[in-house]
Amino acid sequence: MDRNIINKYKNEKDRLLISKVMDKIRFCETKNKIQTTDFLDEMEQKLLENFLKSQKISNYFFTGGFEEAERKILVIYPEKLTDIIRNINLNEYINCIRIQLPNEMQGEYTHKNYLGGLMKLGISREKIGDILVEENGADILVMPEMLKFLITNISSLTRFSKSRVEQIELQNLKKIEIKTQNIKITVASMRLDNIVSELARCSRGKANELLSQERVLLNHEIIEKSSKEVKENDIVTIRGKGRFVIKSIVGNSRKGRLFIEVEKFI
């Protein structure tokens, strides 16, 4: 694999990620051993998927420990394992910690509270997968090398000092319902800046600022081009504002504006 391909990526973070994955591919091929990355956000997953497809590499998959996971690891495996790889025990590559809150604390904490606690312990974000929050606690996906440290140290945090902390198997994860609501917006056209302006409830000028600041993703890829056309079923993510699915164009106004049905994640 030609390492010069890294130079096509303008972002230093992207180049570093691609370089690490190339090293893992090489190790997998030479040592015939499964290799994994840390947890990746949706943008990183898209970047690596495009890269792997461009290199015609097919012996890989992404997993976050459960089907609906947003943060996932990349698993690269030797070709000789192709027929059996889907039956591997994911508990070897992703672990889960359950925090059970005491009765008096139930309903007190959000995703931000759990993530903030882990950050206080010095855990980097890429070592943490999805955090599934319920009223009585949370299930937290982590890299295996973090498991013992977290089980030992989470209770040192004041907010979790009275909580029960234990490891659970992935098959025992809480089933969290993804909550969405349907909204309707009206736009002059399907240009991305128009869509962002309506979804973020801001001016076109502010929408273009969001684009130039790389805060807008279309189908998990950063887009800076304001005139990019948005299509039905596209996913628009505006950092700090939320994630939206463009469901359908439901009609036109007399002045030619488009009525769009949008699914908003809440």
HELIX and SHEET records of a PDB file:
HELIX    1   1 ARG A    3  LYS A    8  5                                   6    
HELIX    2   2 GLU A   12  LYS A   31  1                                  20    
HELIX    3   3 GLU A   42  SER A   54  1                                  13    
HELIX    4   4 GLU A   79  LEU A   81  5                                   3    
HELIX    5   5 ILE A   85  ASN A   87  5                                   3    
HELIX    6   6 LEU A   90  GLU A   92  5                                   3    
HELIX    7   7 ASN A  103  MET A  105  5                                   3    
HELIX    8   8 HIS A  111  LYS A  120  1                                  10    
HELIX    9   9 ARG A  125  LYS A  127  5                                   3    
HELIX   10  10 PRO A  144  MET A  146  5                                   3    
HELIX   11  11 LEU A  147  ASN A  153  1                                   7    
HELIX   12  12 ILE A  154  SER A  156  5                                   3    
HELIX   13  13 THR A  158  PHE A  160  5                                   3    
HELIX   14  14 LEU A  170  ASN A  172  5                                   3    
HELIX   15  15 LEU A  192  LEU A  199  1                                   8    
HELIX   16  16 ARG A  204  SER A  212  1                                   9    
SHEET    1   A 3 GLN A  35  THR A  36  0                                        
SHEET    2   A 3 ILE A  73  ILE A  76 -1                                        
SHEET    3   A 3 TYR A  60  THR A  63 -1                                        
SHEET    1   B 4 ILE A 128  GLU A 134  0                                        
SHEET    2   B 4 GLY A 137  VAL A 142 -1                                        
SHEET    3   B 4 ASN A  95  GLN A 100 -1                                        
SHEET    4   B 4 ARG A 164  ILE A 168 -1                                        
SHEET    1   C 6 THR A 180  VAL A 187  0                                        
SHEET    2   C 6 LEU A 258  PHE A 265 -1                                        
SHEET    3   C 6 GLY A 242  ASN A 252 -1                                        
SHEET    4   C 6 ILE A 235  ILE A 238 -1                                        
SHEET    5   C 6 VAL A 216  LEU A 218 -1                                        
SHEET    6   C 6 GLU A 221  ILE A 222 -1                                        
END                                                                             
